[in-house]
Amino acid sequence: MKFRLPFLKQKRSPEDVAFIRFFINRFGYRPKNIELFYQAVTHRSIAYHGQKDFSNERLEFLGDAILDSIIAEFLFQRFPEEDEGYLTKVKSKVVSRKTLSEIGEELELRSILRYNKGRSINLSSLEGNAFEAIIGAIYLDSSYEETKKIIYNHIFRKYVDLNKILEEEIDFKSKLFIWSQKRRLALEFVVLREENNHGTWFYEVIVQVNSVNYGKGSGNSKKLAEQAAAKETLILMGEL
C-alpha cells in the first residue's frame, strides 16, 4: 500500500480514475480512501504475494455485519405486523450467498476483481464476497447512514426483487396465516381423514376461516395435506 501525504493532492492514474468511476456508476459513491476499495476487491489468492494483510477477508467480515444490520432494520420497518420468525426467514433469504452472488454479478464486480487467474476459483462466490467487502469499505470510508442510503437507493431498488424473494420463501400455509392475521380472521386446519393403509398414510384436511369451510387438500402427510388445503383457500380468496 502506498503512503500518501494527506496535505498533498495526489494525481490519479487512469486506472484509479476508471476504478472510482465504477463505484460512482454502480453504487452512487465516490471513494475517498481508494486503497480501501482496492483491498475490498482483492482476493487472498493474489493478496498473499507479499501483502498478506491486503486481502478483502476482514472487510468482508465487517460488511457482512453492516449489511445484516441494515437489512434487519429495513424489514423491521417494512413489515410492522410480522413476528421475529418471519423477519428472520426473509432476512436469511435476502443476505443468502445465492442472493449476494447474484447482486455481485449484476454489479459486474468481476470486472474489477483482483485474484489469481491461474487458479480454479468460483467467480460467482468471489463476487458475493467482494460485494460484502465493498459494503465494509463504504462504511469505513463514510458512515452507517451513508451506507444505508446506498443499500436502499442503489442496491435494493435496482438488484433486489423483494416480492420474488417473498414468493420463493413463504409457503402456502404461512402465506394464508399472514393473510388471515392481517384481516383478524380466525384460521383453523381441521383433519377430516387420517388413515393408514398397509403402512401408507393418507390425510385429508380442510381450512376453516371464521368457522366457514374453504379449501380442502389431501396427501400422504399432514403437512402436504395442509399445504394443498391452504393453496386452494388462497385461490378461492383470490390471493393466488
C-alpha positions as CSV (number, residue, x, y, z in Angstrom):
1,M,0.0,0.0,0.0
2,K,1.4,3.4,-1.0
3,F,1.7,6.1,1.7
4,R,0.3,9.4,0.6
5,L,0.8,12.7,2.4
6,P,-2.7,13.9,3.4
7,F,-1.9,17.6,2.7
8,L,-0.8,16.9,-0.9
9,K,-3.4,16.5,-3.7
10,Q,-2.5,13.3,-5.5
11,K,-2.8,13.0,-9.2
12,R,-5.0,10.0,-10.1
13,S,-3.7,7.4,-12.6
14,P,-6.0,6.3,-15.4
15,E,-6.6,3.1,-13.5
16,D,-7.6,5.0,-10.4
17,V,-10.0,7.2,-12.4
18,A,-11.7,4.2,-14.0
19,F,-11.9,2.4,-10.6
20,I,-13.5,5.4,-8.9
21,R,-15.9,5.9,-11.9
22,F,-17.0,2.2,-11.4
23,F,-18.2,2.9,-7.9
24,I,-19.9,6.2,-8.8
25,N,-21.8,4.4,-11.6
26,R,-22.7,1.3,-9.6
27,F,-23.0,2.5,-6.0
28,G,-23.5,6.2,-6.4
29,Y,-20.5,6.7,-4.2
30,R,-17.1,8.4,-4.8
31,P,-14.4,6.6,-2.7
32,K,-12.2,8.9,-0.6
33,N,-9.6,6.3,0.6
34,I,-9.2,4.4,-2.7
35,E,-6.7,1.9,-1.2
36,L,-9.6,0.7,1.0
37,F,-11.6,-0.2,-2.1
38,Y,-8.7,-1.8,-3.9
39,Q,-8.4,-4.0,-0.8
40,A,-12.2,-4.8,-0.9
41,V,-11.8,-6.4,-4.4
42,T,-8.6,-8.2,-3.7
43,H,-8.9,-12.0,-3.1
44,R,-6.4,-13.8,-0.9
45,S,-5.2,-15.9,-3.8
46,I,-3.3,-12.9,-5.0
47,A,-3.0,-10.9,-1.8
48,Y,-0.5,-13.2,-0.2
49,H,2.2,-12.3,-2.8
50,G,4.0,-10.0,-0.3
51,Q,0.7,-8.5,1.0
52,K,-0.8,-10.9,3.5
53,D,-2.9,-8.3,5.2
54,F,-4.3,-6.8,2.0
55,S,-7.0,-9.4,1.1
56,N,-10.7,-8.5,1.5
57,E,-11.5,-11.1,4.2
58,R,-11.6,-8.6,7.1
59,L,-13.6,-6.1,5.1
60,E,-16.0,-9.0,4.1
61,F,-16.5,-9.8,7.8
62,L,-17.3,-6.2,8.6
63,G,-19.5,-5.7,5.5
64,D,-21.5,-8.9,6.4
65,A,-22.3,-7.4,9.8
66,I,-23.2,-4.0,8.4
67,L,-25.4,-5.5,5.7
68,D,-27.1,-7.8,8.2
69,S,-28.0,-4.8,10.4
70,I,-29.3,-2.6,7.5
71,I,-31.5,-5.4,6.1
72,A,-32.8,-6.2,9.6
73,E,-33.8,-2.6,10.1
74,F,-35.3,-2.4,6.6
75,L,-37.5,-5.5,7.2
76,F,-38.5,-4.3,10.7
77,Q,-39.9,-1.1,9.2
78,R,-41.3,-2.8,6.1
79,F,-43.3,-5.5,7.9
80,P,-44.5,-3.9,11.2
81,E,-47.0,-6.7,11.9
82,E,-44.8,-9.7,11.3
83,D,-43.1,-11.7,14.1
84,E,-39.4,-12.4,14.6
85,G,-39.6,-15.8,12.9
86,Y,-41.0,-14.3,9.7
87,L,-38.4,-11.5,9.6
88,T,-35.6,-13.9,10.3
89,K,-36.7,-16.1,7.4
90,V,-36.9,-13.2,4.9
91,K,-33.6,-11.7,6.1
92,S,-31.8,-15.0,5.7
93,K,-33.0,-15.2,2.1
94,V,-32.0,-11.6,1.3
95,V,-28.5,-12.0,2.6
96,S,-28.0,-15.6,1.4
97,R,-24.9,-16.4,-0.5
98,K,-27.0,-17.0,-3.6
99,T,-28.6,-13.6,-3.5
100,L,-25.3,-11.8,-2.7
101,S,-23.6,-13.6,-5.6
102,E,-26.4,-12.6,-7.9
103,I,-26.1,-9.0,-6.8
104,G,-22.3,-9.1,-7.3
105,E,-22.9,-10.5,-10.8
106,E,-25.4,-7.8,-11.7
107,L,-22.9,-5.2,-10.5
108,E,-20.3,-6.7,-12.8
109,L,-17.8,-6.9,-9.9
110,R,-15.7,-9.5,-11.7
111,S,-14.5,-6.7,-14.0
112,I,-12.6,-5.1,-11.1
113,L,-11.8,-8.2,-9.0
114,R,-8.2,-8.9,-8.2
115,Y,-7.4,-12.6,-7.9
116,N,-5.1,-15.3,-9.2
117,K,-6.5,-16.1,-12.6
118,G,-4.2,-19.2,-12.8
119,R,-6.3,-20.9,-10.1
120,S,-9.7,-22.5,-10.4
121,I,-11.9,-20.2,-8.5
122,N,-15.7,-19.8,-8.3
123,L,-16.1,-16.3,-9.6
124,S,-19.7,-16.1,-8.5
125,S,-18.7,-16.7,-4.9
126,L,-15.9,-14.2,-5.2
127,E,-18.3,-11.5,-6.4
128,G,-20.7,-12.1,-3.5
129,N,-17.8,-11.9,-1.0
130,A,-16.4,-8.8,-2.7
131,F,-19.8,-7.1,-2.5
132,E,-19.8,-7.6,1.3
133,A,-16.2,-6.3,1.5
134,I,-17.2,-3.2,-0.6
135,I,-20.1,-2.5,1.9
136,G,-17.5,-2.7,4.7
137,A,-15.2,-0.3,2.8
138,I,-18.1,2.2,2.2
139,Y,-18.9,2.1,5.9
140,L,-15.3,2.8,6.9
141,D,-15.0,5.5,4.2
142,S,-18.2,7.3,5.1
143,S,-20.8,6.4,7.8
144,Y,-23.5,3.9,8.7
145,E,-26.3,6.3,7.5
146,E,-24.5,6.8,4.1
147,T,-24.0,3.1,3.7
148,K,-27.7,2.5,4.5
149,K,-28.8,5.1,1.8
150,I,-26.6,3.4,-0.8
151,I,-28.1,-0.1,0.1
152,Y,-31.6,1.3,-0.2
153,N,-31.2,3.5,-3.2
154,H,-28.6,1.7,-5.4
155,I,-28.9,-1.9,-4.4
156,F,-32.4,-2.7,-3.2
157,R,-34.2,-0.7,-5.9
158,K,-32.1,-2.0,-8.8
159,Y,-31.0,-5.5,-7.9
160,V,-33.2,-7.0,-5.2
161,D,-36.7,-8.2,-6.1
162,L,-38.2,-8.5,-2.7
163,N,-41.6,-9.7,-4.0
164,K,-39.9,-12.6,-5.8
165,I,-37.9,-13.4,-2.7
166,L,-41.1,-13.5,-0.6
167,E,-42.9,-15.7,-3.1
168,E,-40.0,-18.2,-3.0
169,E,-39.6,-18.2,0.7
170,I,-43.1,-18.3,2.1
171,D,-45.1,-21.4,1.7
172,F,-48.9,-21.5,1.2
173,K,-49.7,-22.2,4.8
174,S,-47.6,-19.4,6.1
175,K,-49.0,-17.0,3.4
176,L,-52.5,-18.0,4.5
177,F,-51.7,-17.3,8.1
178,I,-50.3,-13.9,7.2
179,W,-53.4,-13.1,5.1
180,S,-55.7,-14.1,8.0
181,Q,-53.8,-12.3,10.7
182,K,-53.8,-9.0,8.7
183,R,-57.6,-9.3,8.5
184,R,-58.0,-10.5,12.0
185,L,-59.8,-13.7,10.9
186,A,-59.8,-17.0,12.8
187,L,-57.9,-19.7,10.9
188,E,-58.0,-23.4,11.6
189,F,-56.8,-26.6,9.8
190,V,-59.2,-29.4,10.5
191,V,-58.2,-33.1,9.8
192,L,-61.1,-34.8,8.1
193,R,-59.5,-38.2,7.5
194,E,-56.3,-39.8,8.8
195,E,-55.8,-43.4,7.6
196,N,-53.0,-45.9,7.5
197,N,-53.5,-48.5,4.7
198,H,-50.8,-51.2,4.9
199,G,-48.2,-48.7,6.1
200,T,-49.2,-45.9,3.8
201,W,-50.7,-42.8,5.4
202,F,-53.4,-40.7,3.9
203,Y,-54.6,-37.3,5.3
204,E,-57.4,-35.1,4.2
205,V,-57.6,-31.5,5.7
206,I,-60.0,-28.6,5.3
207,V,-59.4,-25.0,6.1
208,Q,-61.9,-23.1,8.2
209,V,-61.9,-19.3,8.1
210,N,-64.1,-17.9,10.9
211,S,-65.6,-21.4,11.2
212,V,-66.6,-21.4,7.5
213,N,-65.2,-24.3,5.3
214,Y,-62.9,-23.3,2.4
215,G,-60.1,-25.1,0.7
216,K,-59.6,-28.9,1.0
217,G,-56.4,-30.8,0.5
218,S,-55.0,-34.3,0.8
219,G,-51.6,-36.1,0.9
220,N,-49.6,-38.8,2.4
221,S,-48.5,-36.5,5.2
222,K,-50.4,-34.0,7.3
223,K,-48.1,-31.2,6.2
224,L,-48.7,-31.9,2.5
225,A,-52.5,-32.0,3.0
226,E,-52.3,-28.7,4.9
227,Q,-50.3,-27.1,2.1
228,A,-52.8,-28.3,-0.5
229,A,-55.7,-27.0,1.5
230,A,-54.0,-23.7,2.1
231,K,-53.3,-23.3,-1.6
232,E,-56.9,-24.0,-2.6
233,T,-58.1,-21.5,0.1
234,L,-55.8,-18.8,-1.3
235,I,-57.1,-19.4,-4.8
236,L,-60.7,-19.2,-3.5
237,M,-59.8,-15.9,-1.8
238,G,-58.3,-14.5,-5.0
239,E,-54.9,-14.4,-3.4
240,L,-53.2,-16.7,-6.0
